[in-house]
Amino acid sequence: MKDVAAAAGVGGAMAVIVASNIMEGGSPAALLIPAPMLLVWGATILVSIAGGTMSDAKSVVGSLKRALTGKAESSADVVPIVVGLADKARKEGLLSLEDSLKDIDDEFLVKGVTMAIDGTDPEEMRDILEGEVAAKRAATKHSAKFFTDAAGYAPTIGIIGTVMGLVHVLENLAKPEELGHLIAAAFIATLWGVMSANVFFMPIGNRLKRLGELEISRMEVTIEGVLAIQAGANPRIVAQKLRSLLPVHEQQAAAEAA
């Protein structure tokens, strides 16, 4: 099931901002001035791209989609699966697990159990699986980088837009009837810079980091579970060991599932 916390949070925050603006007597249309919006969003995206590579830029859309609709993997979900495999392996042997793998959609768990069935040395198997954890950690940092960078650039670019707008105001001091509109338009750039950083870019970057943390935690629990299965450990001991690795708030849920 998809976790829509990011989409709900960002959308809800924008709704609250618009509602607050209306309650204060403002008009949402007054905030939608194309020039400062183009400056803030366009320049922020471009300088964020400049801080990486074109390969990084091509992955941004996929990272955004994952942040908005990605599933929040729970480490607790894998515990009963591993315990079930441990129970079967203890009763029928490791080779009996081959048929069970067909019903498991966790690729990392399937890979680990397959290596155990193939008789891979435990230390070598741990090194291989922990290598994948390290790669996942690096990928998480990579996917969040664009958005955390953008969150840093956007407010400053907004200030640049405001300075440009104020320069334009000074050029039109002879037209007092236009000054109010010009000053308001100038400060819209700062508004969009700060708002885009704190309502969109930073939450999306943090969301990607959190999803990565959850997936890495699940992978680490899986490694310990697979090694326990290979060692022929008692399923009850496996369950207790894996639950001890979970965050406190997930331990009770895992115990109930078991």
N, C-alpha and C positions, 0 to 999 in steps of 0.2 A: 504494500500500500504506500502510495506517495505521501511524503510529508510536505505540507504546504505552509509551514510556519513562515518561511521567507516571503512568499507571495502575499500571505495574509498580513504579515507585519508591515511590509513596505506599502502595500495598498491601503491598509488601515491608517498608517501614519500620514499618508498623503490626504486621505479623507478628513482626518482630524485637522490638518493644516488648513485645508480649504474651508472647512466648517468654521474654524476659528476666525479666518479672514472675513467670512460672511457675517458672523456675529458682531464683529467690530465695525461693520458697515462698509467693508471693502467689497470689491468685485473680483472674482477669480480671473475674469478676462484681463484685468489690469496687470496680472502677474505673467500673462502669456505674451510677452513682448519678444518677437522673433530674434532680433539682433543680439541681446544679451544671452538668450538661451542658446543660440548658435555658437556664440563665443565660448561660453562655459562648457557645454557638452562637446562641441567639436574640438576645441583646443585641448580639453582634458583627455579625451580619447586619443588624440594624435600624439600628445607628449607621453602618454602612458605606453603607447606603441613604441615610441622612440626609445623608451627605457628598456626594451626587450628586443626580441627578434621577430621576423615575420611569421615564423613558426608559432611563436607565442601568441601573436595576434590572431592567427587562424583558429586557435583553440579557445578563444574568449567566448564565442557563442555557445559552444558546448559546455563550458564551465558555468555560464549564466543559466543555461537550461537545467543543469544539474543542481545548481543552488536553489532554483525556484521550484523544481518538481522532484528532486532526488529523494530517495528513500533513506531515512535515518536508520542505519543498521544497528541493532542492539546485540551486545555480546551475550545477553541472557538467552537469546533465541537459539544459539548454537549449542548451549549446554545439554538440553535433553536429547538432541540429535547425537552428539558425541557419546553421551552415556548409553544410548541405545546401541550404538555401534560397538562400544566397549563390552556391553553385555553379550551381544551376539558373537563377537570375536572370542570372548572367554569361553563360551559354550561350544562354538562350532569351528573356531580357528579363524585366522586372518583371511584366508582365501574365501570364506563364506561372505565376506563383505562386498565382493565384487558386484553381486546382484543388487545390494542395497544402495550402491552409489548411483544407480540409474534414477533413483527417486529424489536425489539431493541436488538442489540448484546452486549450492555454494561452491564455486569453482575452486577456491582455495582449499576448502576442506576435502573436496574430491581429490585434488592433486596430492595433498598430504597423505590421505589414506591409501591412495594408489601407490605412492612411494613406499609406504609401510608394507603393503601387500607384496611389493616387488623385492622386499628384503633389504632396502637401503639402510646403510649404517646410520644409527640414531644421531650421531654427532654431525655426520655429513648432511642428513636430512634437516637438522636444525639450522645448519649454516645456510642451506638453500632457501628454506622458508623464511628465515630472518632476513635474508637478502631481499626477498620480495617485500617484506615489511618496510625495509629501508627505502626501497624504490617507491612504495606507496607514500611514504612520508615526504619524499622529495617531490613526487607528483602533486601532493596536496599543497605544498609550499608554492609550487609553480603555478597552479591553477588560481590561487588566491592573490598572487603577486600583482597582477594587472589591476585588480579592484582596490587593493590596499594602496597601491601607488596613486591611482586616480583619486582616492579619498584625500591624499595629501596635496595633490596638485589643484583640485577644483576650487577650494577657497581662495587660493592665491590668484588663480586666473579670474575668479569673480572680482577680486580687488582691482586687477588690471582693467577689467571692463568698467568698473565704477570710476577709476581715474580717467579713462578715455571719455566716459560720459560727462564727467565734471569739466574736462577740457572743452567739450562741446558746449556746455552751459556757459562757460566764460566767453566763448566766441559769440554768444547770443545775448549778452547783457543788455543790448540796445532793444531787445524784444521782451519786455517783462511779462507779456501775456503768455509766452511760451516757456518761461523758466520753470514753473511748477511741473509741467509734463516732463521736461528734460531732466530735472533733478530726480524725479521719481524713477524715470527710466534708467538713470545712472545707477541707482542703488538696487535695482532689480538684479543686476549682474552679481552683486555680492550675495543677495538672497539666494539665487540659484546655485552659486558656488558652494555656499555653506550647506544649503539644503540637499543638494545632490550628493555631497560628501557624506553627510551624516544620516540621510534617510535612504540612500541607495548604495553608493559604492562601499562604504565601510560595513554595513550589515551584510552585503553579499560576500565580501571578502571573509568576514568572520564566520558566515554560514559555511563556506567552503572548507575553512579550517576545521570547524566542528564536525562536519560530515567525515572529513579525513580522519580526525581523532577517533570517531566511533568505529570506523572501518578498521583502523589500525588496532584498536583495542580488541575487536572481534577476531582479527587475525592472530593476535598474540595468545588469546584464549584457545583458539583452534590449534596452534602449535603445541601447546601443553597437552591438549586433549589427544592429539594424534600420537604424540610420543608415549602417552600413557596407554593408549590402545595397543601400540606396538610392543610395549613392555608387558602386556597381559595383566594390567592392574585391575583390582577389584572395581566394578562399576560404581559402587558406593563411595569408594575412596576417590575415584575420578570425579564424581559429582561434587564432593566436598572440596576437592582441590580447585576445580574450575570455578565454583561459586565464590571461593575466597579471592579470586582474581577480579571479580566484578565490582563495580562501584556499589557502595552500601545500599543505595536506593533500588538497585537491581537484584540484590542477593535474595530478598524475600520473594520476588516474582519468580526467580529461577527455582527456588526451593519449592514453591507451589506447583510450578510446571512439572517438576520432577516427581 
